[in-house]
Amino acid sequence: MPNRTPHVLYVDDDPGLARLVEKAMQRRGYNYDHATSGEEGLALIHNGGIDVVVLDHYLPTGTGLDVLAQIAALEDRPTVVYVTGSAETDVAVAALKSGATDYVPKTLSEEFMELLLTAIDHAIDRVRLNRAKVKAERDILEARERAEMLLGEVNHRVANSLAMVAALVGLQANAVTDAEAKRALSETQARIHAIAGVHRHLYTSDDVRSVQVADYIKSLVDELEASVQLEGQTATLQVDVEPFTMSTEKVASLGVMLTELVTNALKYAYAGREAGEVRIHMTRREGVVEMCVEDDGIGWTGTGKPQGTGLGSRIVKAMAHSLEAEVAYETAGGGTCVRVTFSV
């Protein structure tokens, strides 16, 4: 209503009083309609454009409470000022409980008209405020939906760009002949895939603030398993992850850490022996996530000089710091279980 003239509907079968209200509305510059029955008033309300209804209690058929009950069911309902007899306070209370915003005791004095006009003015102010609030909330919702749509598009493009970078790294790995360089590039490619997977899940999700962990880990392990098979390794990967969501920032760090732990297990756990399983377990209990990457290999306690360059161990420590996670290496029963716990 901010950019249009307020529209007042007066529902009362008293023609004399209706003329007085009409003149007062004209002096204020308001649009005005008069209905002599509840049915006629409801028809005008359903046509739309009515901001304030002044509703008399006694009508030719039924009462104003009957009309008020039908007005209350409307989605964009006008504000109602209820008019009752001066001694009918119980009726006034019933009207307020049924959705009227104000009431005016009906008398033959000049004070009645003054009170009625004041109530109408206040009702119009209320309508302006309520509709301004609704518009602001609608604008905020539309802006949020646009922002989420744009963010989804950004995640889509980031995922595609990272996939292209990973493909280029893969081409470079195929082009080099040095085995150590080829391995380093393949591991870099896996790390890029881990981050790209987060963005890929974000642009297909309804909530860009979080990622469904089980789906993400499954797709990440599938990519790792495919690369393992291409390299001729025969270790198998088993995944047991409970379904829950995590914030985007934490999932990215978790994915990179998991990639390093699985890669290290594939490289070193079964060195010099027949390849076995690498198992990934993940649960969430009372706001604490526990992830375990375990194997049946030669075992490592996490202490001493790491095999290889040690870059993977440094990345694990960096991601653990990002997650504020505790990392424990367990070797009881043979093999290694790297247990990671952190709060979400």
VMD Tcl script that draws the C-alpha trace (Angstrom):
set ca {
  {0.00 0.00 0.00}
  {2.91 2.50 0.24}
  {2.29 3.81 -3.31}
  {-1.50 3.86 -3.43}
  {-4.43 5.51 -1.68}
  {-5.83 3.57 1.33}
  {-9.17 1.89 0.71}
  {-11.75 1.66 3.52}
  {-14.85 -0.55 3.48}
  {-17.67 0.29 5.92}
  {-20.06 -2.62 6.60}
  {-23.21 -1.34 8.36}
  {-26.91 -1.13 7.43}
  {-27.26 2.38 8.94}
  {-27.30 4.72 5.89}
  {-27.04 7.90 7.96}
  {-23.90 6.80 9.75}
  {-22.47 5.46 6.49}
  {-22.79 8.95 4.91}
  {-20.95 10.54 7.84}
  {-18.11 8.02 7.55}
  {-17.96 8.55 3.78}
  {-17.55 12.33 4.17}
  {-14.81 11.81 6.76}
  {-12.98 9.41 4.45}
  {-13.23 11.86 1.56}
  {-11.74 14.62 3.69}
  {-8.78 12.34 4.43}
  {-8.39 11.41 0.77}
  {-9.16 7.71 1.33}
  {-11.04 5.53 -1.12}
  {-14.35 4.40 0.34}
  {-16.96 1.67 -0.17}
  {-20.11 0.92 1.78}
  {-21.82 -2.46 2.19}
  {-25.15 -2.91 3.95}
  {-24.74 -6.66 4.64}
  {-22.04 -9.16 5.47}
  {-22.49 -10.93 2.13}
  {-22.08 -7.71 0.18}
  {-19.02 -6.79 2.25}
  {-17.36 -10.17 1.71}
  {-17.92 -9.90 -2.04}
  {-16.10 -6.54 -2.09}
  {-13.29 -7.93 0.07}
  {-12.83 -10.92 -2.24}
  {-12.49 -8.53 -5.17}
  {-9.32 -7.26 -3.50}
  {-7.88 -3.84 -2.78}
  {-9.56 -3.30 0.61}
  {-7.12 -2.21 3.32}
  {-9.39 -1.58 6.31}
  {-12.85 -2.97 7.08}
  {-15.06 -1.18 9.62}
  {-17.44 -3.95 10.66}
  {-20.63 -3.41 12.64}
  {-21.71 -6.23 14.94}
  {-25.43 -6.27 14.11}
  {-26.11 -6.95 10.43}
  {-29.29 -7.85 8.53}
  {-28.20 -11.51 8.35}
  {-25.97 -12.80 11.13}
  {-23.37 -10.74 12.94}
  {-20.03 -9.17 12.24}
  {-18.36 -12.12 13.99}
  {-19.58 -14.38 11.17}
  {-18.02 -12.07 8.60}
  {-14.85 -11.74 10.68}
  {-14.42 -15.54 10.72}
  {-14.40 -15.60 6.91}
  {-12.06 -12.62 6.66}
  {-9.59 -14.34 9.01}
  {-9.27 -17.23 6.56}
  {-7.99 -14.96 3.77}
  {-4.27 -14.94 3.01}
  {-4.00 -11.21 2.37}
  {-6.74 -10.08 4.72}
  {-7.54 -6.45 5.50}
  {-7.31 -4.96 8.98}
  {-10.65 -4.96 10.84}
  {-12.03 -2.31 13.18}
  {-15.04 -3.79 14.97}
  {-18.02 -1.66 16.05}
  {-20.12 -2.87 19.01}
  {-22.70 -1.55 21.39}
  {-21.22 0.41 24.26}
  {-22.16 -2.24 26.85}
  {-21.14 -5.28 24.80}
  {-17.60 -5.73 26.03}
  {-17.86 -9.53 25.71}
  {-18.61 -9.09 22.00}
  {-15.62 -6.78 21.63}
  {-13.36 -9.34 23.31}
  {-14.67 -12.08 21.01}
  {-13.99 -9.88 17.98}
  {-10.40 -9.21 19.06}
  {-9.81 -12.91 19.63}
  {-11.20 -13.61 16.15}
  {-8.75 -11.29 14.41}
  {-10.03 -7.71 14.74}
  {-7.21 -5.27 15.51}
  {-9.37 -2.69 17.30}
  {-12.93 -1.98 18.38}
  {-15.04 1.13 18.93}
  {-18.13 1.28 21.20}
  {-21.07 2.54 19.14}
  {-22.91 5.54 20.66}
  {-24.97 8.48 19.42}
  {-22.41 11.02 20.60}
  {-19.89 12.95 18.48}
  {-17.16 11.15 20.38}
  {-18.03 7.91 18.56}
  {-17.14 9.37 15.16}
  {-13.86 10.80 16.49}
  {-12.93 7.45 18.00}
  {-13.89 5.59 14.83}
  {-11.82 7.88 12.58}
  {-8.83 7.60 14.91}
  {-9.16 3.80 14.88}
  {-9.32 3.81 11.07}
  {-6.19 5.99 10.83}
  {-4.34 3.68 13.21}
  {-5.51 0.64 11.26}
  {-4.19 2.13 8.01}
  {-0.82 2.78 9.66}
  {-0.78 -0.84 10.80}
  {-1.57 -2.04 7.29}
  {1.28 0.04 5.88}
  {3.73 -1.41 8.40}
  {2.57 -5.01 7.93}
  {2.70 -4.83 4.15}
  {6.09 -3.13 4.22}
  {7.31 -5.97 6.46}
  {5.89 -8.62 4.11}
  {7.54 -6.94 1.12}
  {10.87 -6.71 2.94}
  {10.70 -10.40 3.88}
  {9.79 -11.32 0.31}
  {12.67 -9.24 -1.06}
  {15.08 -10.90 1.39}
  {13.86 -14.36 0.38}
  {14.20 -13.56 -3.33}
  {17.68 -12.13 -2.77}
  {18.70 -15.25 -0.86}
  {17.36 -17.52 -3.60}
  {19.27 -15.53 -6.23}
  {22.45 -15.68 -4.13}
  {22.10 -19.44 -3.66}
  {21.54 -19.90 -7.38}
  {24.64 -17.84 -8.19}
  {26.65 -19.71 -5.56}
  {25.54 -22.99 -7.10}
  {26.75 -21.76 -10.48}
  {30.07 -20.71 -8.95}
  {30.51 -24.15 -7.38}
  {29.69 -25.74 -10.73}
  {32.35 -23.70 -12.49}
  {34.91 -24.25 -9.75}
  {34.31 -28.01 -9.89}
  {34.70 -27.99 -13.67}
  {37.87 -25.89 -13.47}
  {39.39 -28.16 -10.84}
  {38.47 -31.21 -12.92}
  {40.29 -29.62 -15.86}
  {43.33 -28.93 -13.69}
  {43.27 -32.54 -12.45}
  {43.08 -33.76 -16.04}
  {46.07 -31.61 -17.01}
  {48.04 -32.96 -14.05}
  {47.10 -36.45 -15.17}
  {48.38 -35.73 -18.69}
  {51.60 -34.42 -17.21}
  {51.94 -37.57 -15.10}
  {51.57 -39.70 -18.22}
  {54.19 -37.63 -20.02}
  {56.98 -38.01 -17.46}
  {59.16 -41.11 -17.26}
  {60.56 -40.72 -13.74}
  {58.57 -43.05 -11.48}
  {58.79 -40.80 -8.42}
  {57.65 -37.74 -10.38}
  {54.79 -39.74 -11.90}
  {53.70 -40.86 -8.43}
  {53.88 -37.32 -7.03}
  {51.75 -35.97 -9.87}
  {49.20 -38.75 -9.41}
  {48.92 -37.91 -5.72}
  {48.49 -34.23 -6.56}
  {45.72 -35.19 -8.97}
  {43.95 -37.13 -6.19}
  {44.14 -34.10 -3.87}
  {42.59 -31.89 -6.54}
  {39.81 -34.44 -7.06}
  {39.12 -34.38 -3.31}
  {38.49 -30.63 -3.34}
  {36.63 -30.69 -6.66}
  {34.29 -33.32 -5.22}
  {33.14 -30.91 -2.50}
  {32.16 -28.28 -5.06}
  {30.50 -30.90 -7.25}
  {28.29 -31.96 -4.35}
  {27.52 -28.34 -3.46}
  {26.07 -27.39 -6.82}
  {23.79 -30.45 -6.79}
  {22.65 -29.85 -3.20}
  {19.67 -27.85 -1.96}
  {21.83 -26.42 0.84}
  {25.15 -24.92 -0.29}
  {26.27 -24.53 3.32}
  {26.73 -28.27 3.91}
  {27.58 -31.54 2.19}
  {26.12 -35.01 2.68}
  {29.25 -36.77 3.94}
  {28.34 -40.37 3.04}
  {27.69 -39.49 -0.61}
  {30.84 -37.39 -0.83}
  {33.12 -40.02 0.74}
  {31.66 -42.75 -1.49}
  {32.33 -40.77 -4.67}
  {35.80 -39.78 -3.45}
  {36.73 -43.40 -2.69}
  {35.37 -44.50 -6.08}
  {37.76 -42.06 -7.77}
  {40.66 -43.26 -5.62}
  {39.82 -46.87 -6.40}
  {39.73 -46.14 -10.13}
  {43.17 -44.52 -9.98}
  {44.51 -47.46 -7.92}
  {43.33 -49.90 -10.55}
  {44.95 -47.86 -13.31}
  {48.25 -48.05 -11.44}
  {47.96 -51.83 -11.25}
  {47.45 -52.05 -7.48}
  {45.06 -54.71 -6.24}
  {44.19 -53.48 -2.74}
  {40.44 -53.08 -2.26}
  {38.70 -50.16 -0.56}
  {35.73 -50.70 1.76}
  {33.52 -47.82 2.91}
  {31.20 -47.71 5.93}
  {30.07 -44.12 6.53}
  {26.95 -43.05 8.41}
  {24.78 -40.50 6.57}
  {25.08 -37.00 8.05}
  {25.92 -33.50 6.86}
  {28.92 -31.31 7.57}
  {29.82 -27.72 6.78}
  {31.53 -27.12 3.46}
  {34.80 -25.92 4.99}
  {35.20 -28.98 7.20}
  {34.30 -31.41 4.41}
  {37.04 -30.02 2.13}
  {39.69 -30.55 4.83}
  {38.25 -33.98 5.65}
  {38.38 -35.03 2.00}
  {42.01 -34.02 1.57}
  {42.97 -35.80 4.83}
  {41.12 -38.97 3.83}
  {42.80 -38.93 0.43}
  {46.23 -38.77 2.08}
  {45.48 -41.53 4.62}
  {44.09 -43.88 1.97}
  {46.92 -43.11 -0.44}
  {49.53 -43.76 2.26}
  {47.85 -47.05 3.17}
  {47.80 -48.14 -0.46}
  {51.45 -47.21 -0.95}
  {53.02 -48.58 2.21}
  {50.70 -50.88 4.21}
  {51.15 -53.93 1.97}
  {54.67 -53.24 0.69}
  {56.42 -56.55 0.11}
  {53.30 -58.63 0.78}
  {50.01 -59.57 -0.84}
  {47.63 -56.60 -1.10}
  {44.62 -56.60 1.20}
  {41.88 -54.18 2.24}
  {41.84 -50.55 3.23}
  {38.70 -49.84 5.25}
  {37.12 -46.43 5.88}
  {34.69 -46.11 8.80}
  {32.98 -42.90 9.87}
  {30.37 -42.21 12.55}
  {28.88 -39.19 14.26}
  {27.80 -39.27 17.91}
  {26.59 -36.25 19.90}
  {28.40 -33.72 17.73}
  {31.67 -35.69 17.50}
  {32.81 -37.30 14.24}
  {35.14 -40.29 14.32}
  {36.86 -41.50 11.17}
  {39.05 -44.57 11.00}
  {41.21 -45.62 8.06}
  {42.55 -49.10 8.75}
  {44.47 -51.84 7.00}
  {45.95 -55.28 7.75}
  {49.43 -54.36 6.62}
  {52.84 -54.02 8.19}
  {51.70 -51.48 10.79}
  {52.93 -47.98 11.62}
  {52.64 -46.09 14.90}
  {52.85 -42.63 13.37}
  {56.23 -41.98 14.97}
  {59.70 -42.01 13.50}
  {60.77 -41.08 10.00}
  {57.89 -41.44 7.55}
  {58.40 -43.38 4.37}
  {58.75 -41.40 1.18}
  {58.98 -37.62 1.23}
  {56.76 -37.21 4.28}
  {54.56 -34.74 2.40}
  {51.47 -36.86 2.98}
  {52.04 -36.86 6.76}
  {52.50 -33.09 6.76}
  {49.26 -32.64 4.82}
  {47.43 -34.87 7.31}
  {48.73 -32.73 10.19}
  {47.72 -29.52 8.40}
  {44.19 -30.78 7.72}
  {43.90 -32.04 11.31}
  {44.83 -28.55 12.53}
  {42.16 -27.07 10.24}
  {39.55 -29.46 11.65}
  {40.84 -29.09 15.23}
  {41.03 -32.88 15.16}
  {42.95 -35.46 17.18}
  {44.82 -38.08 15.14}
  {45.86 -41.37 16.76}
  {47.73 -44.29 15.18}
  {46.80 -47.74 16.55}
  {48.55 -51.01 15.71}
  {46.98 -53.46 18.15}
  {46.03 -56.68 16.36}
  {48.28 -55.98 13.38}
  {48.00 -53.44 10.62}
  {47.28 -49.79 11.26}
  {44.18 -47.86 12.26}
  {44.44 -44.10 11.93}
  {41.66 -42.71 14.12}
  {40.61 -39.08 13.59}
  {38.12 -37.39 15.94}
  {36.79 -33.86 15.84}
  {33.72 -31.84 16.81}
  {31.14 -30.49 14.34}
}
mol new
graphics top color blue
foreach p $ca { graphics top sphere $p radius 0.5 }
foreach p [lrange $ca 0 end-1] q [lrange $ca 1 end] { graphics top cylinder $p $q radius 0.2 }
display resetview
